[in-house]
Amino acid sequence: MSTSTPAIKVEDVHKYFGDNKVLTGIDLEVAEGKVVCVIGPSGSGKSTLLRCVNLLEQPTSGKIFVEGAEITDPDADVDKLRSRIGMVFQQFNLFPHLSVMDNLTLAQRKVKGRGSDEARTVARKNLEKVGLAERETSYPAHLSGGQQQRIAIARALSMDPDMMLFDEPTSALDPELVGDVLAVMKDLASEGMTMMVVTHEMGFAREVGDDLVFMDGGVVVEQGDPRKVLGDPQHERTKSFLSKVL
Amino acid sequence: MAMSPRKRAQVSRYVQYTVLVAVVVALALSADWARLQSVFFDLDIVARQFPDVITVGLKNTVLYSASAFVFGLVLGLVLALMRLSQVGPYRWIATGFIELFRGVPALVVFIAFYFGFPTAFPGYAIPGGTFGIVTIALGLVGAAYMAETIRAGIQAVPKGQMEAARSLGMSQTRAMVSVVIPQAFRIVLPPLTNELILLTKDSSLVYVLGVSLATVELTSFGRQGLNTENNLSPLILVALCYLLITVPLSILVRRMEARAGRAR
């Protein structure tokens, strides 16, 4: 595995917002087909790191490679690279003026150039996957948070991405709706999707994650097998964080 | 004898009704209704205004304000996007335009266009004659106001919408066109409709341009009627015609605002 190109490679990435140093030298690799969970206290920079991977945030310095292509290269075709990276947001960010079906087909048609029929077929397949096949004519406002998030996952999947980024996908949900979303993510992982997940769901990280990254203060403090890191943290800061959340 | 608060409120309400009824009755009795009608709403004179008040006056007012609105809306959208542009000069030009046309009375713009344009550009004529001039002059003023409304609408669309669109691989332009602008327009539909009401009333400024029989709009029509009949009735009729346009529009605005309120 070590010889193949990693799906995501982060090299010495720094990100400053003015004087606020959010990321100070991050190195990270996500191998193809693996699930990497990123945990840490709020303000640790984990969401910023995730947003740097598809260049929603421009790193102040450092390089990020997506399947070997440098997305931080000023000459990179960022739009094209992004269409291969699915992104799921904490606030779902469905398009409220479009039906569920149109949410799923818009980018397929405008970015991938798919015909209307093909786009709808792909959309239906993904709606089925997230268990919401009967919702294609609904509008986002009429769906629960959990349903909206599953639609958002289906929308990202409809672009046939090579990898998925999840930015605290269950943090905005009522507790009883979290399970449905996690179940969909678990299915995805078992199908071999490469995933980078910023989360507070330690159960998910332990059960599904191949690798766990603990961030604090803009750096990776500890990284390794989730069961090891969660069960026997080595670093003081990891211990202190886990003692509060577990 | 102390009254309970409920009793006091009741008495106060009775007093208010009594005053109202007294004033209405006094006015009704003291007014010379026949005379008022002959001055303001002489039915014979009113009848003589038909059908032209509708087929010419009302039609032209609707035509002027609708075409100015469409022109202003398109220009306003362009200006709004320029205001939000990364390119400095675009922002400066848009800001300058908006400040100019919001700060100058529409009447001045009308006169400047009508008399200035033929002199400034000899040999060129604005296509459509009076209709073209009104569309452009009124549209320029409307565009300045609508640009600020649309800009506010675009900025009111949550940032996550643009991010979600970009994450799906859409370009900045594509995301604007397919995701942000449609939502912005839903947000600003009520204020834009208000702008249409204002434009409808401002189309009366055509009056100062001196118009021909075919291009006359409501206010000019009423003013002409006032001259020929030596009576205010045509003007009152014209005023009612304006209400025929503006009242349904403002009801529409209130409905849209109520619906937007519910959706939130």
Interface residues (C-beta under 8 A of the other chain):
Chain A: N54 L56 D79 K80 R82 S83 R84 I85 G86 M87 F89 Q91 N93 L94 F95 P96 H97 L106 A107 K110 V111 K112 A141 A152 R155 A156 M159
Chain B: P158 G160 Q161 E163 A164 A165 R166 S167 L168 G169 M170 S171 R174 S178 V179 P182 Q183 R186 A263
